[in-house]
Amino acid sequence: MKKAHTFILVLGCSVPALFLSGCYKLRGHYGTKSYETVNRPVRTPDIQLPEGYAIEMVSSGLNFPTSITFDDKGQAYVIEAGYSYGEIYTVPKLLKLDANGKVTEIAHGGKNGPWTAVDYYNGNFYVSEGGTLEGGRILKITPDGQITKIVEGLPGYGDHHTDGVTVGNDGYIYFGQGTATNSAVVGKDNFNFGWLARKKDFHDIPCEDVVLAGENYETENVLSEDKEKVKTGAYVPYGTQTVKGQVIKGALPCSGSVMRVPINGGPLELVAWGFRNPYGLSFSPDGKLFVSENGFDTRGSRPVFGAGDYLWEVKDKAWYGWPDYAGGDSLAGENFKARSIRPKSVLLKHPMEPPKPAAVFAVHSSANGFDFSFNSSFGYTGDAFVAQFGDMAPDVGTIYGPVGFKVVRVNVKTGDVTDFAVNKGFVNGPASSLKSGGLERPVAAKFNKEGDALYIVDFGVMEVTEKGPAPKQNTGIIWKIIKL
């Protein structure tokens, strides 16, 4: 039984590097520094950047890293997700990352991972914990490693977790909560992911009351040894039918949303909803909140073909269209007319007309953690730099070639998306399949405190086999990009 998309951050000790060939420039002097680590080759010339920029490896041998942050003095800290898959189990950790690549453990978690994002604010660290077993949490971690639960019991048991924690200047902790399912209907794919057998009554929760269209989807009963069929509607447990006009009550916490909580704890507040998997959150230099969304897959009882990933400006209390819209367009509308799979709406009434995204990314590119440039010395001030984890084919459905595996730059005013850091030859795909020493699976991009360097968190080698994801331990890397 596979547990796809179930990962937990964990940082391990750095691996000594063997110096090969390559050239980089740092702080005004040149050196030759490409690397070969014990667990994967690393060659900086295999990564293409715009002219005038250079990349180096900061640390290697990390165990499923997912996020990086910086304290008031500019010291870097990384989290490792912790991962539970098959025979692999690693512990989520918060690690101090020295300039020489050495890591020191600050704190560690348990089996409720993954730890998906970290932010530093006013002397403490804040971590989003996915919630695989006990529900999502927002954790506060002191510099001496003491962990306090700010929020717990979030609906993170399903396909997508609690993600993207970031602290605003208003003293609130903002975070994303992914949906339980691909498109609001619990089905066989969720059983294959592993969680339906554990949480038989779990399903998506709307943030406000919704009125259903009464669409139900038939599958064989994966929870029984018998061969009988069952029908399942939207926003209800597996095997439960719905009727036209049925009202599902909204609640907090809810699925597919951006929520916030006061920095010292308190009641949850809804910011926006109608997202499938709101993974990364970041504030622009002018104080606007943006979120990256992983779009629909072609799988499950209600598959959706051809939906991209998106970058959204978050408007207060707005609804962004899931489960009946993709990128502001109705799945039943003209933009999906030519699709071989054209899902019917599961909602009889829509809360509002959803907005249009700030940018559209390639289908299945997995647009994840991102940050905004705010220092003219780096360049592209006001643009977002988005890490694309790369496709999870065949789990997401059929694709025509590798998608993602790079860092892109987004002009949020025009919506233009431009490759920024991509494997040599501008070829999509992980370095391991390209037989190169470049990027594997970038999962987060973050500027340092000064804003003159962009750090890339590379999760490491993860193949997708017939049995599901097959991650390789101790292959995570932290990269650093500067302007020469």
Buried (B, 14 or more C-beta within 10 A) or exposed (E): EBBBBBBBBBBBBBBEBEEBEBEBBBEEEEEEBBBBBEBBBBBBBBBBBBEEBBBBBBBBBBBBBBBBBBBEEEBBBBBBBBBBBBEBEBBBBBBBBBEEBEBEBBBBBEEBBBBBBBBBBEEBBBBBBBBBBBBBBBBBBEBEEEBEEBBBEBBBBBBBBBBBBBBBEEEBBBBBBBBBBBBBBBBBBBBBBBBBEEBEEBBBBBBBEBBBBBBBBEBEBBEEEEEEEBBBBBBBBBBBBBEEEBEBEBEBBBBBBBBBBBBEEEEBEBBBBBBBBBBBBBBBEEEBBBBBBBBBBBBBBBBBBBBBBBBBBBEEEBBBBBBBBBBBBBBBEEBBEEBEEBBEBBBBEBBEEBBEBBBBBBBBBBBBBBBBBBBEEBBBEEBBBBBBBBBBBBBBBEBEEBBBBBBBBBBBEEEEBEBBBBBBEEBBBBBBBBEBBBBBBBBBBBBBBEBBBBBBBBBBBBEBEEEBBBBBBBBBBBBBBBBE
